[in-house]
Amino acid sequence: MQVERALLAREAVEQLPAGTLPAWCEGQLALVPETISHEELKRLSARAKAVVRTGECTPYANIVLCAGVTF
């Protein structure tokens, strides 16, 4: 999958313990996620083409990946 852009709730960066989602992003993505409000992230997720439900129950542990195409 070609990830062009990643969006993370600002609250995740501010409230999640070290070593969780923000740290995972740094280790797994080739780009730095942009931060937006949790409300904006929920609004954008309504237009998602696909959703992966992991069962994670940590507050704000959501990420939006904007995918491109590879040729």
Buried (B, 14 or more C-beta within 10 A) or exposed (E): EEBEEBBBBBBBBEEBEEEBBBEEBEEEBEEEBEBBEBEBBEEEEEEEEEEEEEEEEEEBBBBBBEEEEEE
